[in-house]
Amino acid sequence: MRSSVRSDIDPFIVMDVMEAARRAEAEGRRIIHMEVGQPGTPAPAAARAALARAMQSDALGYTVALGLPALRRRIARHYGAAHGIDLDPARVVVTAGSSAAFLLAFTALFDAGDRVALGEPGYPSYRQILRALSLVPVGIPTRAEDRFQPLSADIPQDVRGLIVASPANPTGTVLGREALAALMAAAADRGIAFISDEIYHGLTYGAPATSALEIGEDAYVINSFSKFYSMTGWRVGWMVVPAAHVRIVERLAQNMFICPPHASQVAALAAMDCEDELAANREVYAANRRLMLEGLPRAGITRFAPPDGAFYLYADVSGLTPDSRDLCRRLLDVAGVAVTPGLDFDPRRGAGTLRFSYARATDDIAEGLRRLERHLPDLCG
């Protein structure tokens, strides 16, 4: 049986690394996970308790396609508190994780063959979801001097959309308000759809990140409970869309997903009121970030942009290896440290880069750095 052309997409390499690490653990090895953006902290206690109560009293059947009204209202209230925005809850769409939000956004905004611009390095699933929808991803090679964020002058010609992320994956860099506004203005001037990936909001180590909603309403803004709320496996996220697009997205959501997972929505609603616990989690990541900034140079990795947010560090290791995927394989085999090759994020230049995640427990990050310091010189010698 033949397969479709659009199904011929690249693997998500970090998931392959994660599977290789799982096999090593099944053999009895202790692996330090620095490959995947999986928080080492659990979902907030109140979120887990809320679900336990609901399971005793509620059938947890279908919700409406756009999500629980109470959760949509709470998300809108969050934008008032965090960003000073009076957001109509009707514009909030709860989704089965940010992945479903991207699928809905790309389907709502683009037709087959449309070209959509995105920064490189960048989140690899943007490219693969676009390709699976018969769309054409157009990479923008960003520069270290620009903190690996695109500039308005970099937007290619003949594109129908632009995706930006702040804080970004894999670099952790943040777009300042002026830079974000310039990108949005350039997109608006050219009639380009603007998609702002804000799933790492809440995880910054200086000033809070600016939401595209602070600048204008003509954007799709995507967020998630996975990262800041430590709810990766719960598969619940949201997006905010222009008022005129709500019914468009609703029709797509009804047919593609029926509704987001009811159980996860119950937990997400409770999680939004766990500010103290979530702030404590962020302090763990901040401590891990400090360890990374101090420890990687001792291991011989010195070329990277210090991250402003998220829990990743993207390093140039081209002076150590011409093949980041092979280096990752050897780091796992020899040092027991799982790291992601940059090829996942930048297909043109990623052979000389690595992404490190520091989302796990601080003791694990410290041990991973010790192993890198001990083994990396020999592996690259």
Secondary structure, 3 states (H helix, E strand, C coil): CCCCHHHCCCCCHHHHHHHHHHHHHHCCCCCEECCCCCCCCCCCHHHHHHHHHHHHHCCCCCCCCCCCHHHHHHHHHHHHHHHCCCCCHHHEEEECHHHHHHHHHHHHHCCCCCEEEEEECCCHHHHHHHHHCCCEEEEEECCHHHCCCCCHHHCCCCCCEEEEECCCCCCCCCCCHHHHHHHHHHHHHCCCEEEEECCCCCCECCCCCCCHHHCCCCCEEEEECCCCCCCHHHCCEEEECCHHHHHHHHHHHHHHCCCCCHHHHHHHHHHCCCHHHHHHHHHHHHHHHHHHHHHHHHCCCCEECCCCECCEEEEECCCCCCCHHHHHHHHHHHHCEECEEHHHCCCCCHHHEEEEECCCCHHHHHHHHHHHHHHHHHHCC
